[in-house]
Amino acid sequence: MKRLLVLGGGTAGTMAVSKLRRKLDPARWQITVVDHDDHHLYQPGFLFIPFGIYQPAEVVKPRGRFLPSGVELVVGEIDVVDPDACLVRLTDGRTLGYDYLIIATGTTPRPDQTPGMLGSQWRRSIFDFYTLEGAQALAKALPGFGGGAVVVHVVDMPIKCPVAPLEFTFLAEAYFRQRGMRDRVELTYATPLPGAFTKPIASAHLGSMLDERKIAVESDFMVERIDPDTKTLVSYDEREIPFDLLVTVPLNMGADYIARSGLGDELNYVPVDKHTLLSKTHGNIFAIGDANNIPTSKAGSVAHFAVDVFAGNFCEHVAGQPMTGSFDGHAQCFIESGDRKGLLIDFNYDTEPLTGSYPVPVLGPFGLLRENTANHWGKLAFRWIYWHLLLPGRPLPLPAHLSMAGKHRPPAPAQPAITQEQS
Ligand SMILES: Cc1cc2nc3c(=O)[nH]c(=O)nc-3n(C[C@H](O)[C@H](O)[C@H](O)COP(=O)(O)OP(=O)(O)OC[C@H]3O[C@@H](n4cnc5c(N)ncnc54)[C@H](O)[C@@H]3O)c2cc1C
């Protein structure tokens, strides 16, 4: 009997075992998932909780409901992996052996990594919405907020769902406007990036949307510390941003056991081949979802497209054959922009988000880098798709690889005329 051990029963781990349980003979393969609790969280829903659009009960379900029969769930905290002995130790002393290991423990916000963040203002005037508890605390605080400086802030990249802080900013702007208090709120978006997003074309579009909404952007802002007494963000280059309400995305890091096991980089992400997700150092370890270091967004959509390719590759690999699938870094994110509108971005390792229509050229109905109501409804429909189609590993009519149909590439900048001196 071969043993497949999957660390983490979140988005990527659950989708992977749903697909692999069908492909691997149950008489020859034992599949076990380890997670530290039995609550599967639909994290994209955290965005809507502060504004009362979703309730917490709509984003939490028991994990066991989504694991196929023939997959065992072990509830426990992972302490360390011993890759030479092919053993995983849990903090309660239990050990689990494996023939193949899939690391799918994601990435976690770490407010402890920024001095002052967890000080006296934490969850009083400093909030996060990347955890269920943070989103719920903000849902309680927002209705009582009477106006002042609201700063939405990202500590450093990479973070999971890099558009989520922008979405929060757009929704907050609409929320204050709808409450008739927009003139009493100064909104600032503070980012370590040079612009609104990681990729230039999308950054220009999203940046102009912030401008239109009169939201100030503080770019290249690398926070050094937060002063809870004066309620100020202080950067390494000594810029200061005062706030009355700070909504921050703390540093995101992979799980600490990855560092203890000597399997991670400086942020505890597992270095893998970006096309196969096989560990760069161990031939029987893969890392899927947010836990790896591939150069695309950390997102549920990436986990989904990557797992589609990975499941076939895994079966080839364990059969001693070369892996024939190659993941292209495909990412797809709806961006909620307020007033029941949204945008969609679709990109991969080589192609940045472009304008156009999706999935049908010209007709859409989804607009690429263009606001429309179809994108908003697509974002809301995604929760149903997640629980009912994605987690059970049911096939979706969406190709795992990026398609260029319906996308418009901007014309290449004109070549400067060659002068006699240059030629
Ligand atoms: C606010 C917000 C909005 C988002 N919006 C979108 C969106 O619109 N679209 C999109 O595609 N993605 C979105 N995402 C990102 C998406 O949720 C993640 O990228 C996705 O869940 C990653 O899946 P994963 O399996 O790698 O990690 P996770 O789903 O986080 O699963 C990791 C699992 O590992 C377990 N674990 C971790 N450490 C240990 C340990 N030491 N011991 C035992 N178990 C452990 C955790 O309990 C968890 O169940 C959003 C995320 C957030 C926070």
The ligand as an ORCA input file, in Angstrom:
! r2SCAN-3c Opt
* xyz 0 1
  C      -9.807     38.222      1.977
  C      -9.438     37.230      0.924
  C     -10.037     37.308     -0.325
  C      -9.699     36.395     -1.316
  N     -10.308     36.487     -2.528
  C     -10.003     35.614     -3.516
  C     -10.637     35.674     -4.779
  O     -11.514     36.519     -5.007
  N     -10.262     34.787     -5.733
  C      -9.295     33.845     -5.505
  O      -9.001     33.065     -6.416
  N      -8.671     33.752     -4.308
  C      -8.997     34.592     -3.313
  N      -8.386     34.504     -2.085
  C      -7.247     33.586     -1.910
  C      -7.648     32.134     -1.671
  O      -8.547     32.030     -0.600
  C      -6.385     31.342     -1.377
  O      -5.424     31.627     -2.368
  C      -6.645     29.867     -1.350
  O      -7.496     29.542     -0.286
  C      -5.327     29.094     -1.251
  O      -5.560     27.746     -1.029
  P      -4.514     26.870     -0.202
  O      -5.088     25.501     -0.148
  O      -3.158     27.058     -0.731
  O      -4.525     27.504      1.257
  P      -5.714     27.487      2.317
  O      -7.024     27.362      1.629
  O      -5.469     28.660      3.192
  O      -5.493     26.125      3.116
  C      -4.384     25.897      3.953
  C      -4.798     24.897      5.016
  O      -3.645     24.499      5.753
  C      -4.003     24.406      7.139
  N      -2.761     24.592      7.927
  C      -1.880     25.619      7.850
  N      -0.855     25.436      8.701
  C      -1.084     24.259      9.337
  C      -0.385     23.521     10.336
  N       0.785     23.943     10.864
  N      -0.904     22.352     10.763
  C      -2.086     21.890     10.250
  N      -2.789     22.556      9.283
  C      -2.294     23.714      8.850
  C      -5.029     25.519      7.340
  O      -5.889     25.237      8.437
  C      -5.797     25.487      6.000
  O      -6.934     24.670      6.062
  C      -8.727     35.374     -1.049
  C      -8.151     35.293      0.217
  C      -8.497     36.199      1.196
  C      -7.857     36.088      2.557
*
